[in-house]
Amino acid sequence: MTPPPPPPHPTRSGMTTQLAPCSPVLTCPVLRPPPPVPPADDDDRDYMICRNMKISLGKLNGMQEEDREEILEEEVWIPVNAEAYIKRKSEEAHEAMKNSTRYKWEKRWMKKNRA
């Protein structure tokens, strides 16, 4: 019969740390980041959204209702979701710009007047 595994090591806050599996290169365990904590209220959620998207609270409050609902649906207060949302939005903006006649006109003008 094998002995039970040792108890996890508590941290200062009383929570346990999660250890990542070691690779052959590493000789010591690497701590995983803690799981995302859901925001306590709307103010905390808005603060976390602004921090992750690198915008001001005024800009967040000034957004159209559809954009704000989309942000809330995608849970942008979680950093990983925020990165994916920002990347997707920038790709959409780039595609819209490439299809605009103004952008095409500017590209032709720059090519013609390169001197």
N, CA, C and O atoms as CSV, one atom per row, in Angstrom:
chain,resi,resn,atom,element,x,y,z
A,1,MET,N,N,0.845,-1.176,0.000
A,1,MET,CA,C,0.000,0.000,0.000
A,1,MET,C,C,0.890,1.239,0.000
A,1,MET,O,O,1.829,1.343,0.790
A,2,THR,N,N,0.585,2.175,-0.896
A,2,THR,CA,C,1.407,3.383,-0.990
A,2,THR,C,C,0.885,4.453,-0.026
A,2,THR,O,O,-0.315,4.533,0.237
A,3,PRO,N,N,1.790,5.258,0.487
A,3,PRO,CA,C,1.333,6.319,1.407
A,3,PRO,C,C,0.582,7.398,0.639
A,3,PRO,O,O,0.803,7.560,-0.561
A,4,PRO,N,N,-0.293,8.134,1.296
A,4,PRO,CA,C,-1.037,9.196,0.601
A,4,PRO,C,C,-0.079,10.312,0.191
A,4,PRO,O,O,0.968,10.498,0.812
A,5,PRO,N,N,-0.439,11.051,-0.853
A,5,PRO,CA,C,0.439,12.142,-1.296
A,5,PRO,C,C,0.507,13.235,-0.228
A,5,PRO,O,O,-0.435,13.415,0.543
A,6,PRO,N,N,1.606,13.952,-0.188
A,6,PRO,CA,C,1.717,15.011,0.821
A,6,PRO,C,C,0.720,16.131,0.532
A,6,PRO,O,O,0.325,16.316,-0.619
A,7,PRO,N,N,0.309,16.874,1.548
A,7,PRO,CA,C,-0.646,17.960,1.319
A,7,PRO,C,C,0.016,19.082,0.521
A,7,PRO,O,O,1.235,19.243,0.576
A,8,PRO,N,N,-0.775,19.857,-0.219
A,8,PRO,CA,C,-0.191,20.965,-0.988
A,8,PRO,C,C,0.367,22.033,-0.052
A,8,PRO,O,O,-0.103,22.205,1.073
A,9,HIS,N,N,1.377,22.743,-0.540
A,9,HIS,CA,C,1.987,23.788,0.260
A,9,HIS,C,C,1.125,25.038,0.220
A,9,HIS,O,O,0.838,25.548,-0.863
A,10,PRO,N,N,0.702,25.548,1.385
A,10,PRO,CA,C,-0.123,26.760,1.374
A,10,PRO,C,C,0.748,27.989,1.121
A,10,PRO,O,O,1.922,28.030,1.488
A,11,THR,N,N,0.142,28.981,0.486
A,11,THR,CA,C,0.826,30.251,0.285
A,11,THR,C,C,0.430,31.196,1.412
A,11,THR,O,O,-0.294,30.806,2.328
A,12,ARG,N,N,0.901,32.427,1.347
A,12,ARG,CA,C,0.595,33.379,2.408
A,12,ARG,C,C,-0.896,33.629,2.550
A,12,ARG,O,O,-1.381,33.854,3.659
A,13,SER,N,N,-1.634,33.593,1.443
A,13,SER,CA,C,-3.061,33.886,1.511
A,13,SER,C,C,-3.878,32.653,1.907
A,13,SER,O,O,-5.100,32.733,2.031
A,14,GLY,N,N,-3.214,31.528,2.103
A,14,GLY,CA,C,-3.925,30.318,2.482
A,14,GLY,C,C,-4.352,29.489,1.297
A,14,GLY,O,O,-4.854,28.381,1.483
A,15,MET,N,N,-4.173,29.981,0.082
A,15,MET,CA,C,-4.538,29.232,-1.120
A,15,MET,C,C,-3.376,28.318,-1.497
A,15,MET,O,O,-2.233,28.557,-1.107
A,16,THR,N,N,-3.673,27.301,-2.237
A,16,THR,CA,C,-2.614,26.395,-2.657
A,16,THR,C,C,-2.107,26.800,-4.026
A,16,THR,O,O,-2.853,27.361,-4.829
A,17,THR,N,N,-0.848,26.521,-4.294
A,17,THR,CA,C,-0.272,26.826,-5.596
A,17,THR,C,C,-0.452,25.629,-6.513
A,17,THR,O,O,-0.492,24.488,-6.055
A,18,GLN,N,N,-0.560,25.889,-7.795
A,18,GLN,CA,C,-0.686,24.822,-8.774
A,18,GLN,C,C,0.651,24.691,-9.483
A,18,GLN,O,O,1.164,25.664,-10.035
A,19,LEU,N,N,1.207,23.507,-9.468
A,19,LEU,CA,C,2.493,23.293,-10.108
A,19,LEU,C,C,2.302,22.750,-11.515
A,19,LEU,O,O,1.491,21.856,-11.751
A,20,ALA,N,N,3.060,23.306,-12.433
A,20,ALA,CA,C,3.019,22.835,-13.816
A,20,ALA,C,C,3.886,21.585,-13.936
A,20,ALA,O,O,4.836,21.425,-13.170
A,21,PRO,N,N,3.580,20.699,-14.879
A,21,PRO,CA,C,4.437,19.531,-15.055
A,21,PRO,C,C,5.834,19.966,-15.508
A,21,PRO,O,O,5.973,20.854,-16.349
A,22,CYS,N,N,6.856,19.335,-14.947
A,22,CYS,CA,C,8.238,19.704,-15.262
A,22,CYS,C,C,8.663,19.117,-16.601
A,22,CYS,O,O,8.278,18.005,-16.961
A,23,SER,N,N,9.447,19.871,-17.315
A,23,SER,CA,C,10.035,19.366,-18.550
A,23,SER,C,C,11.449,18.890,-18.228
A,23,SER,O,O,11.971,19.221,-17.163
A,24,PRO,N,N,12.082,18.127,-19.113
A,24,PRO,CA,C,13.443,17.661,-18.830
A,24,PRO,C,C,14.436,18.811,-18.691
A,24,PRO,O,O,15.468,18.661,-18.036
A,25,VAL,N,N,14.137,19.952,-19.299
A,25,VAL,CA,C,15.061,21.077,-19.239
A,25,VAL,C,C,15.027,21.739,-17.868
A,25,VAL,O,O,16.060,22.164,-17.350
A,26,LEU,N,N,13.839,21.823,-17.287
A,26,LEU,CA,C,13.688,22.493,-15.998
A,26,LEU,C,C,14.051,21.552,-14.858
A,26,LEU,O,O,13.747,20.360,-14.899
A,27,THR,N,N,14.683,22.084,-13.876
A,27,THR,CA,C,15.027,21.271,-12.715
A,27,THR,C,C,14.148,21.593,-11.520
A,27,THR,O,O,14.166,20.863,-10.529
A,28,CYS,N,N,13.380,22.669,-11.595
A,28,CYS,CA,C,12.488,23.016,-10.495
A,28,CYS,C,C,11.089,23.257,-11.046
A,28,CYS,O,O,10.937,23.577,-12.225
A,29,PRO,N,N,10.063,23.107,-10.209
A,29,PRO,CA,C,8.701,23.308,-10.692
A,29,PRO,C,C,8.434,24.778,-11.018
A,29,PRO,O,O,8.992,25.683,-10.397
A,30,VAL,N,N,7.570,24.988,-12.001
A,30,VAL,CA,C,7.187,26.327,-12.415
A,30,VAL,C,C,5.748,26.557,-11.986
A,30,VAL,O,O,4.884,25.709,-12.211
A,31,LEU,N,N,5.492,27.701,-11.368
A,31,LEU,CA,C,4.141,27.987,-10.900
A,31,LEU,C,C,3.267,28.432,-12.068
A,31,LEU,O,O,3.676,29.257,-12.885
A,32,ARG,N,N,2.083,27.887,-12.133
A,32,ARG,CA,C,1.104,28.313,-13.130
A,32,ARG,C,C,0.444,29.589,-12.635
A,32,ARG,O,O,0.359,29.821,-11.429
A,33,PRO,N,N,-0.025,30.420,-13.564
A,33,PRO,CA,C,-0.759,31.601,-13.101
A,33,PRO,C,C,-2.087,31.171,-12.497
A,33,PRO,O,O,-2.662,30.167,-12.919
A,34,PRO,N,N,-2.575,31.905,-11.530
A,34,PRO,CA,C,-3.846,31.512,-10.908
A,34,PRO,C,C,-4.986,31.674,-11.898
A,34,PRO,O,O,-4.898,32.491,-12.815
A,35,PRO,N,N,-6.056,30.905,-11.726
A,35,PRO,CA,C,-7.187,31.033,-12.642
A,35,PRO,C,C,-7.807,32.423,-12.523
A,35,PRO,O,O,-7.725,33.037,-11.460
A,36,PRO,N,N,-8.433,32.938,-13.602
A,36,PRO,CA,C,-9.007,34.279,-13.526
A,36,PRO,C,C,-10.130,34.341,-12.499
A,36,PRO,O,O,-10.961,33.436,-12.409
A,37,VAL,N,N,-10.140,35.415,-11.734
A,37,VAL,CA,C,-11.149,35.612,-10.706
A,37,VAL,C,C,-12.281,36.432,-11.311
A,37,VAL,O,O,-12.030,37.486,-11.896
A,38,PRO,N,N,-13.513,35.973,-11.182
A,38,PRO,CA,C,-14.607,36.767,-11.742
A,38,PRO,C,C,-14.723,38.084,-10.989
A,38,PRO,O,O,-14.514,38.119,-9.777
A,39,PRO,N,N,-15.054,39.170,-11.685
A,39,PRO,CA,C,-15.156,40.465,-11.016
A,39,PRO,C,C,-16.290,40.471,-10.004
A,39,PRO,O,O,-17.323,39.830,-10.198
A,40,ALA,N,N,-16.076,41.211,-8.915
A,40,ALA,CA,C,-17.061,41.245,-7.839
A,40,ALA,C,C,-18.313,42.020,-8.238
A,40,ALA,O,O,-19.426,41.605,-7.915
A,41,ASP,N,N,-18.140,43.136,-8.934
A,41,ASP,CA,C,-19.293,43.922,-9.354
A,41,ASP,C,C,-18.997,44.589,-10.692
A,41,ASP,O,O,-17.947,44.362,-11.293
A,42,ASP,N,N,-19.935,45.415,-11.149
A,42,ASP,CA,C,-19.797,46.045,-12.474
A,42,ASP,C,C,-18.612,46.993,-12.539
A,42,ASP,O,O,-17.949,47.079,-13.572
A,43,ASP,N,N,-18.331,47.715,-11.443
A,43,ASP,CA,C,-17.196,48.648,-11.456
A,43,ASP,C,C,-15.876,47.903,-11.612
A,43,ASP,O,O,-14.999,48.332,-12.361
A,44,ASP,N,N,-15.737,46.783,-10.899
A,44,ASP,CA,C,-14.525,45.977,-11.034
A,44,ASP,C,C,-14.395,45.426,-12.453
A,44,ASP,O,O,-13.307,45.420,-13.029
A,45,ARG,N,N,-15.513,44.965,-13.008
A,45,ARG,CA,C,-15.507,44.413,-14.359
A,45,ARG,C,C,-15.094,45.488,-15.372
A,45,ARG,O,O,-14.277,45.234,-16.257
A,46,ASP,N,N,-15.666,46.684,-15.233
A,46,ASP,CA,C,-15.316,47.768,-16.157
A,46,ASP,C,C,-13.843,48.137,-16.030
A,46,ASP,O,O,-13.180,48.393,-17.035
A,47,TYR,N,N,-13.324,48.168,-14.803
A,47,TYR,CA,C,-11.910,48.486,-14.604
A,47,TYR,C,C,-11.019,47.446,-15.283
A,47,TYR,O,O,-10.037,47.795,-15.938
A,48,MET,N,N,-11.368,46.162,-15.122
A,48,MET,CA,C,-10.565,45.099,-15.715
A,48,MET,C,C,-10.645,45.134,-17.243
A,48,MET,O,O,-9.654,44.852,-17.917
A,49,ILE,N,N,-11.806,45.476,-17.792
A,49,ILE,CA,C,-11.953,45.591,-19.243
A,49,ILE,C,C,-11.065,46.716,-19.759
A,49,ILE,O,O,-10.353,46.551,-20.749
A,50,CYS,N,N,-11.113,47.860,-19.082
A,50,CYS,CA,C,-10.298,49.007,-19.514
A,50,CYS,C,C,-8.816,48.683,-19.423
A,50,CYS,O,O,-8.049,49.045,-20.316
A,51,ARG,N,N,-8.408,48.017,-18.373
A,51,ARG,CA,C,-7.002,47.670,-18.212
A,51,ARG,C,C,-6.554,46.697,-19.298
A,51,ARG,O,O,-5.473,46.866,-19.862
A,52,ASN,N,N,-7.356,45.690,-19.602
A,52,ASN,CA,C,-6.972,44.688,-20.602
A,52,ASN,C,C,-6.984,45.250,-22.020
A,52,ASN,O,O,-6.169,44.853,-22.853
A,53,MET,N,N,-7.905,46.172,-22.296
A,53,MET,CA,C,-8.000,46.732,-23.642
A,53,MET,C,C,-7.173,48.006,-23.791
A,53,MET,O,O,-7.062,48.547,-24.891
A,54,LYS,N,N,-6.591,48.490,-22.690
A,54,LYS,CA,C,-5.764,49.705,-22.684
A,54,LYS,C,C,-6.545,50.914,-23.193
A,54,LYS,O,O,-6.071,51.662,-24.048
A,55,ILE,N,N,-7.753,51.090,-22.650
A,55,ILE,CA,C,-8.574,52.257,-22.972
A,55,ILE,C,C,-9.010,52.903,-21.663
A,55,ILE,O,O,-8.891,52.308,-20.592
A,56,SER,N,N,-9.517,54.129,-21.765
A,56,SER,CA,C,-9.986,54.819,-20.563
A,56,SER,C,C,-11.429,54.411,-20.256
A,56,SER,O,O,-12.140,53.874,-21.105
A,57,LEU,N,N,-11.833,54.682,-19.024
A,57,LEU,CA,C,-13.201,54.365,-18.624
A,57,LEU,C,C,-14.189,55.227,-19.399
A,57,LEU,O,O,-15.285,54.774,-19.730
A,58,GLY,N,N,-13.804,56.471,-19.689
A,58,GLY,CA,C,-14.676,57.345,-20.470
A,58,GLY,C,C,-14.918,56.810,-21.871
A,58,GLY,O,O,-16.028,56.897,-22.396
A,59,LYS,N,N,-13.869,56.256,-22.475
A,59,LYS,CA,C,-14.024,55.680,-23.815
A,59,LYS,C,C,-14.914,54.444,-23.763
A,59,LYS,O,O,-15.715,54.218,-24.669
A,60,LEU,N,N,-14.778,53.642,-22.706
A,60,LEU,CA,C,-15.630,52.464,-22.559
A,60,LEU,C,C,-17.084,52.879,-22.383
A,60,LEU,O,O,-17.980,52.292,-22.990
A,61,ASN,N,N,-17.316,53.891,-21.553
A,61,ASN,CA,C,-18.694,54.345,-21.319
A,61,ASN,C,C,-19.275,55.031,-22.547
A,61,ASN,O,O,-20.495,55.052,-22.716
A,62,GLY,N,N,-18.426,55.594,-23.412
A,62,GLY,CA,C,-18.899,56.276,-24.600
A,62,GLY,C,C,-19.145,55.361,-25.788
A,62,GLY,O,O,-19.593,55.824,-26.837
A,63,MET,N,N,-18.862,54.071,-25.644
A,63,MET,CA,C,-19.063,53.140,-26.756
A,63,MET,C,C,-20.547,52.958,-27.048
A,63,MET,O,O,-21.402,53.154,-26.184
A,64,GLN,N,N,-20.825,52.579,-28.289
A,64,GLN,CA,C,-22.203,52.274,-28.650
A,64,GLN,C,C,-22.656,51.032,-27.889
A,64,GLN,O,O,-21.841,50.204,-27.481
A,65,GLU,N,N,-23.949,50.922,-27.709
A,65,GLU,CA,C,-24.503,49.832,-26.901
A,65,GLU,C,C,-24.187,48.461,-27.493
A,65,GLU,O,O,-23.944,47.511,-26.750
A,66,GLU,N,N,-24.187,48.346,-28.833
A,66,GLU,CA,C,-23.908,47.052,-29.467
A,66,GLU,C,C,-22.472,46.612,-29.185
A,66,GLU,O,O,-22.218,45.444,-28.892
A,67,ASP,N,N,-21.529,47.570,-29.276
A,67,ASP,CA,C,-20.125,47.240,-29.012
A,67,ASP,C,C,-19.926,46.833,-27.559
A,67,ASP,O,O,-19.191,45.892,-27.258
A,68,ARG,N,N,-20.585,47.550,-26.671
A,68,ARG,CA,C,-20.452,47.250,-25.236
A,68,ARG,C,C,-21.025,45.867,-24.925
A,68,ARG,O,O,-20.441,45.116,-24.144
A,69,GLU,N,N,-22.165,45.527,-25.532
A,69,GLU,CA,C,-22.748,44.198,-25.314
A,69,GLU,C,C,-21.829,43.107,-25.854
A,69,GLU,O,O,-21.692,42.045,-25.246
A,70,GLU,N,N,-21.201,43.375,-26.998
A,70,GLU,CA,C,-20.273,42.399,-27.568
A,70,GLU,C,C,-19.087,42.166,-26.633
A,70,GLU,O,O,-18.639,41.032,-26.462
A,71,ILE,N,N,-18.588,43.235,-26.036
A,71,ILE,CA,C,-17.472,43.122,-25.088
A,71,ILE,C,C,-17.892,42.283,-23.887
A,71,ILE,O,O,-17.128,41.437,-23.423
A,72,LEU,N,N,-19.088,42.510,-23.387
A,72,LEU,CA,C,-19.557,41.758,-22.218
A,72,LEU,C,C,-19.807,40.295,-22.563
A,72,LEU,O,O,-19.544,39.414,-21.744
A,73,GLU,N,N,-20.317,40.021,-23.780
A,73,GLU,CA,C,-20.562,38.635,-24.189
A,73,GLU,C,C,-19.260,37.852,-24.306
A,73,GLU,O,O,-19.212,36.664,-23.985
A,74,GLU,N,N,-18.199,38.524,-24.768
A,74,GLU,CA,C,-16.928,37.833,-24.976
A,74,GLU,C,C,-16.057,37.797,-23.727
A,74,GLU,O,O,-14.935,37.291,-23.771
A,75,GLU,N,N,-16.554,38.323,-22.624
A,75,GLU,CA,C,-15.842,38.303,-21.334
A,75,GLU,C,C,-14.429,38.855,-21.483
A,75,GLU,O,O,-13.445,38.174,-21.194
A,76,VAL,N,N,-14.349,40.092,-21.937
A,76,VAL,CA,C,-13.071,40.724,-22.224
A,76,VAL,C,C,-12.305,41.044,-20.942
A,76,VAL,O,O,-11.125,41.385,-21.016
A,77,TRP,N,N,-12.933,40.946,-19.770
A,77,TRP,CA,C,-12.202,41.191,-18.533
A,77,TRP,C,C,-11.187,40.089,-18.253
A,77,TRP,O,O,-10.320,40.261,-17.396
A,78,ILE,N,N,-11.275,38.968,-18.952
A,78,ILE,CA,C,-10.267,37.912,-18.860
A,78,ILE,C,C,-9.181,38.243,-19.886
A,78,ILE,O,O,-9.497,38.413,-21.063
A,79,PRO,N,N,-7.912,38.340,-19.478
A,79,PRO,CA,C,-6.851,38.809,-20.385
A,79,PRO,C,C,-6.736,38.027,-21.684
A,79,PRO,O,O,-6.502,38.627,-22.733
A,80,VAL,N,N,-6.890,36.722,-21.650
A,80,VAL,CA,C,-6.764,35.915,-22.872
A,80,VAL,C,C,-7.882,36.271,-23.855
A,80,VAL,O,O,-7.641,36.395,-25.055
A,81,ASN,N,N,-9.095,36.433,-23.346
A,81,ASN,CA,C,-10.216,36.814,-24.205
A,81,ASN,C,C,-10.018,38.213,-24.761
A,81,ASN,O,O,-10.389,38.486,-25.903
A,82,ALA,N,N,-9.435,39.108,-23.959
A,82,ALA,CA,C,-9.202,40.484,-24.413
A,82,ALA,C,C,-8.217,40.499,-25.575
A,82,ALA,O,O,-8.429,41.210,-26.557
A,83,GLU,N,N,-7.140,39.722,-25.473
A,83,GLU,CA,C,-6.159,39.670,-26.562
A,83,GLU,C,C,-6.804,39.159,-27.846
A,83,GLU,O,O,-6.572,39.712,-28.921
A,84,ALA,N,N,-7.611,38.107,-27.739
A,84,ALA,CA,C,-8.274,37.556,-28.924
A,84,ALA,C,C,-9.257,38.563,-29.512
A,84,ALA,O,O,-9.355,38.696,-30.732
A,85,TYR,N,N,-9.983,39.272,-28.650
A,85,TYR,CA,C,-10.961,40.265,-29.114
A,85,TYR,C,C,-10.263,41.414,-29.839
A,85,TYR,O,O,-10.707,41.839,-30.905
A,86,ILE,N,N,-9.169,41.918,-29.261
A,86,ILE,CA,C,-8.438,43.030,-29.873
A,86,ILE,C,C,-7.858,42.607,-31.219
A,86,ILE,O,O,-7.915,43.365,-32.187
A,87,LYS,N,N,-7.307,41.410,-31.282
A,87,LYS,CA,C,-6.731,40.924,-32.535
A,87,LYS,C,C,-7.802,40.774,-33.611
A,87,LYS,O,O,-7.593,41.158,-34.762
A,88,ARG,N,N,-8.957,40.211,-33.227
A,88,ARG,CA,C,-10.043,40.022,-34.191
A,88,ARG,C,C,-10.572,41.362,-34.690
A,88,ARG,O,O,-10.841,41.518,-35.881
A,89,LYS,N,N,-10.721,42.328,-33.789
A,89,LYS,CA,C,-11.218,43.642,-34.177
A,89,LYS,C,C,-10.239,44.367,-35.095
A,89,LYS,O,O,-10.656,45.038,-36.040
A,90,SER,N,N,-8.935,44.237,-34.824
A,90,SER,CA,C,-7.955,44.906,-35.684
A,90,SER,C,C,-7.934,44.267,-37.077
A,90,SER,O,O,-7.771,44.968,-38.076
A,91,GLU,N,N,-8.097,42.949,-37.148
A,91,GLU,CA,C,-8.167,42.284,-38.453
A,91,GLU,C,C,-9.404,42.723,-39.227
A,91,GLU,O,O,-9.338,42.928,-40.439
A,92,GLU,N,N,-10.541,42.870,-38.528
A,92,GLU,CA,C,-11.757,43.337,-39.189
A,92,GLU,C,C,-11.574,44.758,-39.708
A,92,GLU,O,O,-12.015,45.072,-40.814
A,93,ALA,N,N,-10.932,45.621,-38.927
A,93,ALA,CA,C,-10.707,47.005,-39.349
A,93,ALA,C,C,-9.767,47.046,-40.552
A,93,ALA,O,O,-9.960,47.848,-41.466
A,94,HIS,N,N,-8.754,46.185,-40.551
A,94,HIS,CA,C,-7.810,46.143,-41.663
A,94,HIS,C,C,-8.510,45.682,-42.943
A,94,HIS,O,O,-8.270,46.237,-44.015
A,95,GLU,N,N,-9.368,44.675,-42.836
A,95,GLU,CA,C,-10.110,44.196,-43.999
A,95,GLU,C,C,-11.046,45.277,-44.530
A,95,GLU,O,O,-11.166,45.459,-45.741
A,96,ALA,N,N,-11.710,45.995,-43.623
A,96,ALA,CA,C,-12.609,47.067,-44.056
A,96,ALA,C,C,-11.815,48.175,-44.740
A,96,ALA,O,O,-12.276,48.755,-45.723
A,97,MET,N,N,-10.635,48.466,-44.227
A,97,MET,CA,C,-9.806,49.503,-44.822
A,97,MET,C,C,-9.341,49.074,-46.215
A,97,MET,O,O,-9.337,49.886,-47.141
A,98,LYS,N,N,-8.955,47.822,-46.370
A,98,LYS,CA,C,-8.484,47.349,-47.671
A,98,LYS,C,C,-9.583,47.392,-48.722
A,98,LYS,O,O,-9.293,47.537,-49.910
A,99,ASN,N,N,-10.818,47.271,-48.314
A,99,ASN,CA,C,-11.931,47.272,-49.254
A,99,ASN,C,C,-12.483,48.674,-49.515
A,99,ASN,O,O,-13.373,48.831,-50.352
A,100,SER,N,N,-11.980,49.688,-48.824
A,100,SER,CA,C,-12.513,51.034,-49.010
A,100,SER,C,C,-11.893,51.683,-50.246
A,100,SER,O,O,-10.722,51.465,-50.557
A,101,THR,N,N,-12.684,52.467,-50.928
A,101,THR,CA,C,-12.185,53.144,-52.122
A,101,THR,C,C,-11.184,54.232,-51.762
A,101,THR,O,O,-10.262,54.496,-52.534
A,102,ARG,N,N,-11.343,54.859,-50.624
A,102,ARG,CA,C,-10.408,55.901,-50.203
A,102,ARG,C,C,-9.003,55.310,-50.024
A,102,ARG,O,O,-8.020,55.911,-50.458
A,103,TYR,N,N,-8.907,54.155,-49.397
A,103,TYR,CA,C,-7.609,53.513,-49.186
A,103,TYR,C,C,-6.971,53.145,-50.530
A,103,TYR,O,O,-5.774,53.350,-50.731
A,104,LYS,N,N,-7.770,52.606,-51.438
A,104,LYS,CA,C,-7.242,52.240,-52.753
A,104,LYS,C,C,-6.755,53.482,-53.498
A,104,LYS,O,O,-5.713,53.448,-54.152
A,105,TRP,N,N,-7.515,54.587,-53.399
A,105,TRP,CA,C,-7.113,55.824,-54.057
A,105,TRP,C,C,-5.788,56.321,-53.484
A,105,TRP,O,O,-4.912,56.751,-54.234
A,106,GLU,N,N,-5.637,56.265,-52.159
A,106,GLU,CA,C,-4.395,56.718,-51.522
A,106,GLU,C,C,-3.215,55.840,-51.929
A,106,GLU,O,O,-2.122,56.357,-52.161
A,107,LYS,N,N,-3.408,54.551,-52.018
A,107,LYS,CA,C,-2.331,53.652,-52.449
A,107,LYS,C,C,-1.891,53.965,-53.880
A,107,LYS,O,O,-0.695,54.004,-54.169
A,108,ARG,N,N,-2.862,54.190,-54.780
A,108,ARG,CA,C,-2.521,54.545,-56.158
A,108,ARG,C,C,-1.780,55.880,-56.208
A,108,ARG,O,O,-0.812,56.022,-56.954
A,109,TRP,N,N,-2.224,56.850,-55.424
A,109,TRP,CA,C,-1.584,58.156,-55.389
A,109,TRP,C,C,-0.149,58.055,-54.890
A,109,TRP,O,O,0.751,58.675,-55.456
A,110,MET,N,N,0.074,57.263,-53.814
A,110,MET,CA,C,1.425,57.103,-53.283
A,110,MET,C,C,2.324,56.422,-54.305
A,110,MET,O,O,3.491,56.788,-54.448
A,111,LYS,N,N,1.794,55.442,-55.009
A,111,LYS,CA,C,2.589,54.736,-56.009
A,111,LYS,C,C,2.949,55.663,-57.170
A,111,LYS,O,O,4.070,55.612,-57.677
A,112,LYS,N,N,2.028,56.492,-57.585
A,112,LYS,CA,C,2.232,57.398,-58.706
A,112,LYS,C,C,3.207,58.535,-58.340
A,112,LYS,O,O,4.014,58.936,-59.179
A,113,ASN,N,N,3.148,59.044,-57.141
A,113,ASN,CA,C,3.953,60.206,-56.733
A,113,ASN,C,C,5.173,59.836,-55.912
A,113,ASN,O,O,5.621,60.633,-55.087
A,114,ARG,N,N,5.704,58.685,-56.110
A,114,ARG,CA,C,6.857,58.226,-55.324
A,114,ARG,C,C,8.112,59.023,-55.625
A,114,ARG,O,O,8.904,59.137,-54.689
A,115,ALA,N,N,8.381,59.523,-56.638
A,115,ALA,CA,C,9.543,60.328,-57.067
A,115,ALA,C,C,10.817,59.891,-56.491
A,115,ALA,O,O,11.858,60.485,-56.774
